[in-house]
Amino acid sequence: MSFFEKQAVKTFSPGEIICREGDPGESMFVIKSGRVEVYNTVDKRKITLAKLGPGEIFGEMSIIDGRPRSATVRALTEVSCVEITRPIFDRIINEYPKWFQIFLRMLVERLRETDKRQKIADSKEIAKQIVYLTSLMLNKEERKTGHFYYRPWQELVEDISFLLDVPPAQVSKVLTKLTFTPLARSEFNYKDGKVFIVEDVDRFFKFSGFCKEKYLKNVGKDIVEEYVVRSEKEVRLLKLIDKVLSEQAKANDIEVDYLNSRCLEEYKEDLSSYDRELKRLAESGIIKRAVNNKGIRYIKVDRGLFNIRIGKYKDMELFENIEEKLGS
């Protein structure tokens, strides 16, 4: 072992924190013996990122870009590692070309962005689980006066926290965000204190199913038909037809030329660019193409089927917005 290595070797006991997330990073480490755990803390919940052993390094991102530590590192066993301080690192790295130093900083920046996205993704996935478990619990409750009343807020938080092994504060945060959506609200009463209430029961359970399907999609499962959006262009066309129908009261017929003029006005596109979508709607029975005795082309809309289809897409749009808010 060289004189430098003897001076730089540090030892840590099992369970000892070697470096902590958010702290300044003035050195990096090369493991000589033992194992360490690298983890983040999201809403007081530990998320393990890696377990490292002999020959592997940690702490390198902070020493390269000068930003705070991106993760906490804890010794799992007796650990011996070589600490490389910033002055030593700078002396070594300055021997390399400038382009290589820039390359390293760019690489670290990308790694940090990946870490950031992972934290956001983890938070979103937990939020989906909280929503789904809430719906399962609500499904067992008695429906009262048009609402689905639940147990006191604190009991709901504690049960979900226990079953999902997440901090109560994180559960409460998700439930609170839900109360700022059209799906739920909270209120206080003298008997139970703060209570979680679902206003739109059917839509809440649809959102719960949406959360489950999105969660399963992230592990490679296919989404069921109910939650599939076939085409963004179809959604745009349905919204246009919906707008025209709302302007003409009970009439279900729309002249093709008029629909085309509205399409140009709204989307700066000719209706012919939506031929595939019109054909698909016709095959589904949602619209029927026809020509009247004056030779004017029009489409006849089946309001029942149309409302089901556009209602689905409106729900998906709402659910995606809520999903984004819950995970933020």
Order of alpha helices (4+ residues) and beta strands (2+ residues): alpha-beta-beta-beta-beta-beta-beta-alpha-beta-beta-alpha-alpha-beta-beta-alpha-alpha-beta-beta-alpha-alpha-beta-alpha-alpha-beta-beta-alpha
